[in-house]
Amino acid sequence: MNADFTASREGVGSCCNGSRKLDEERKYRSVLEFHRAAREQTVTMVQGLSQSQMDFQPEPGKWSVGEVLDHLILGQRLNLSYIAQVIGMKEAGQRPVLQLSFTDVDVSIAYLPKAVLPAFEVPFRAMNMFLPSSVRDFLTRYRLVPAQNAEITTPRRGRAADELRNDLITSLKEMKVLLESHQHLDYSEMVVEHPLLGSNTVTGLLRFLALHEQRHQSQIKGVLSSPGFASST
């Protein structure tokens, strides 16, 4: 898989605030590489799996590897659409801040019922104002606190193995094309806000996607090592 995200972005730097912009550029390129490497690792993990291995469920109600991959693909494309929206706002001369609610993305934590999420929008937004980014990153990366995926990213069971592998690569390339075609813009000015997921610039969203992918790589490893997996070939 080859999706080089590290090309320089001409036009972002300027004589004013040059140091800050240079720092943002370095951070952006570092996160792009982190994102690319996480996806490459996922592709490597599932490269040789058969269809029956992709569909194997370690327990009733638990996701198969194929379902985990489809969830990652759906999440990637969902966030790609959000980035496209804030880019469009910026180009239209609007304030590039996209505010999402639990109605848009009903992701939840632990066993908090989704039906009550709207009542927690204000408390969660307030909490995210003070929650250190390192803590949010930790909770995203590690599966210590259970999470309920948003309905819009619920995976489709039984998708073809080769189709899933191709979509992993294609969705990454779609992100590359979008970002490279707008690299004259300052992505640190564009923000996507969500009550639970916090306030993220484009760079922050890419970091979230990479950490989220690593979280699910741990889930994939658990399926691959579960009893009965080897006999599912």
C-alpha positions in Angstrom: 0.0 0.0 0.0 1.4 3.4 -1.0 -0.3 6.6 0.1 2.4 9.2 0.7 0.9 11.9 2.9 4.2 13.6 3.7 4.5 16.0 0.7 5.0 19.6 1.8 2.1 22.1 1.6 3.2 25.2 -0.1 1.3 28.4 0.6 0.5 27.7 4.3 3.5 29.5 5.7 3.7 33.2 5.7 6.0 35.9 7.1 3.5 36.5 9.9 3.3 33.9 12.7 5.8 31.9 10.7 7.0 29.9 13.7 3.5 28.9 14.7 2.6 27.9 11.2 5.8 25.8 10.9 4.9 24.0 14.1 1.4 23.3 12.8 2.8 22.0 9.5 5.2 19.6 11.4 2.3 18.4 13.5 0.1 18.0 10.5 2.6 15.9 8.6 3.5 13.8 11.6 -0.2 13.0 12.2 -0.7 12.2 8.6 2.1 9.7 8.7 0.7 8.2 12.0 -2.7 7.8 10.3 -1.2 6.2 7.2 1.0 3.8 9.3 -2.0 2.8 11.4 -4.0 1.9 8.3 -1.1 0.0 6.8 -0.8 -2.0 9.9 -4.5 -3.0 9.7 -4.1 -4.0 6.1 -1.0 -6.2 7.0 -2.9 -7.8 9.9 -5.8 -9.0 7.6 -3.9 -9.5 4.3 -4.1 -13.3 4.2 -7.4 -14.0 5.9 -10.0 -16.1 4.1 -13.7 -15.2 3.9 -14.6 -17.7 6.6 -11.9 -16.2 8.9 -13.2 -12.7 8.1 -16.7 -13.8 9.1 -15.7 -15.7 12.3 -17.4 -14.5 15.4 -15.5 -15.2 18.7 -18.7 -15.1 20.6 -22.4 -14.5 19.8 -23.0 -10.8 19.4 -19.3 -10.0 19.1 -17.9 -8.5 15.9 -16.0 -10.5 13.4 -12.8 -9.2 11.8 -14.8 -8.2 8.8 -17.2 -6.2 10.8 -14.4 -4.4 12.6 -12.9 -3.5 9.2 -16.2 -2.3 7.9 -16.7 -0.1 11.0 -13.2 1.4 10.4 -14.1 2.1 6.7 -17.4 3.7 7.6 -15.8 5.8 10.3 -13.0 6.9 7.9 -15.5 8.0 5.3 -17.8 9.7 7.8 -14.9 11.9 9.1 -13.8 12.5 5.5 -17.2 14.0 4.9 -16.8 16.3 7.9 -13.4 17.5 6.7 -14.9 18.2 3.3 -17.6 20.2 5.0 -15.3 22.5 7.0 -13.1 22.9 3.9 -16.2 24.0 2.0 -17.1 26.5 4.8 -13.6 27.9 4.7 -13.6 28.3 0.9 -17.1 30.0 1.1 -15.8 32.6 3.5 -17.7 31.1 6.5 -16.4 30.3 9.9 -15.1 26.8 9.4 -16.6 25.2 12.6 -18.9 22.2 12.2 -21.0 21.6 15.3 -22.3 18.0 15.6 -24.8 16.7 18.1 -25.7 13.3 19.4 -28.5 13.3 16.8 -25.8 13.4 14.1 -23.4 10.9 15.8 -24.9 8.9 18.6 -21.7 7.4 20.0 -21.9 6.6 23.7 -19.6 5.3 26.5 -19.9 2.5 28.9 -23.6 1.5 29.3 -25.1 5.0 29.0 -28.4 4.5 27.0 -28.4 6.3 23.7 -32.0 7.5 24.4 -30.7 9.8 27.2 -27.7 11.2 25.2 -29.4 14.5 24.3 -29.7 15.3 28.0 -26.0 15.0 28.4 -24.9 17.2 25.6 -24.2 20.3 27.7 -22.4 18.3 30.5 -20.2 16.5 28.0 -19.3 19.7 26.2 -18.4 21.3 29.5 -16.3 18.3 30.5 -14.4 18.4 27.2 -13.4 22.0 27.8 -11.3 20.8 30.8 -10.4 17.2 29.8 -6.7 17.1 28.8 -6.2 15.9 25.2 -3.8 13.2 26.5 -6.7 11.7 28.5 -9.0 11.8 25.6 -6.3 10.1 23.4 -5.8 7.4 26.0 -9.6 6.7 26.2 -9.8 6.5 22.4 -6.7 4.2 22.0 -7.4 1.7 24.8 -10.5 -0.4 25.4 -10.6 0.1 29.2 -13.9 2.1 28.9 -16.5 0.3 26.8 -17.9 2.3 23.9 -21.1 2.1 21.8 -20.5 2.9 18.2 -22.6 5.4 16.4 -25.5 3.9 14.4 -24.1 5.4 11.2 -20.9 3.3 11.6 -22.6 0.0 12.5 -20.8 -2.6 10.3 -22.4 -4.8 7.6 -21.9 -8.4 8.3 -20.6 -10.8 5.6 -18.9 -8.3 3.2 -16.5 -9.9 0.8 -12.9 -10.1 2.2 -11.3 -8.7 -0.9 -13.8 -5.9 -1.0 -13.0 -4.9 2.6 -9.2 -5.0 1.9 -9.7 -2.8 -1.1 -11.9 -0.4 0.8 -9.3 0.0 3.5 -6.8 1.2 0.9 -9.3 3.2 -1.2 -10.7 5.1 1.8 -7.2 6.1 2.8 -6.5 7.3 -0.7 -9.7 9.3 -0.7 -8.5 11.2 2.4 -5.1 11.8 0.7 -6.8 13.3 -2.4 -9.0 15.6 -0.4 -6.2 16.9 1.7 -3.7 17.3 -1.1 -6.2 19.2 -3.2 -6.6 21.8 -0.5 -3.2 22.0 1.0 -3.0 25.7 0.4 -5.5 26.1 3.3 -4.7 26.2 7.0 -6.2 23.0 8.5 -5.6 24.3 12.1 -8.4 26.8 11.5 -11.0 24.2 10.7 -12.8 22.5 13.6 -15.3 19.7 14.1 -17.1 19.8 17.5 -19.0 16.9 19.1 -20.3 16.7 22.7 -18.4 13.5 23.5 -15.6 13.5 21.0 -14.6 17.0 21.8 -13.3 19.8 19.6 -10.9 18.7 16.9 -9.1 20.5 14.1 -8.5 18.5 10.9 -5.2 17.4 12.3 -7.0 16.3 15.5 -9.5 14.3 13.6 -6.7 12.5 11.7 -5.1 11.7 15.1 -8.4 10.5 16.4 -8.8 8.2 13.4 -5.4 6.7 13.9 -5.9 6.1 17.7 -9.4 4.7 17.0 -7.8 2.3 14.4 -5.2 1.1 16.9 -8.0 0.5 19.4 -9.7 -1.8 16.9 -6.4 -3.5 16.0 -6.4 -4.7 19.6 -9.9 -6.1 19.0 -8.8 -7.8 15.8 -5.9 -9.4 17.6 -8.3 -10.7 20.2 -10.4 -12.4 17.4 -7.4 -13.9 15.7 -6.2 -15.5 19.0 -9.6 -16.7 20.1 -10.4 -20.4 20.4 -11.9 -21.8 17.2 -10.4 -19.2 14.9 -7.8 -21.5 13.3 -10.5 -24.1 12.4 -12.6 -21.4 10.6 -10.4 -21.6 7.5 
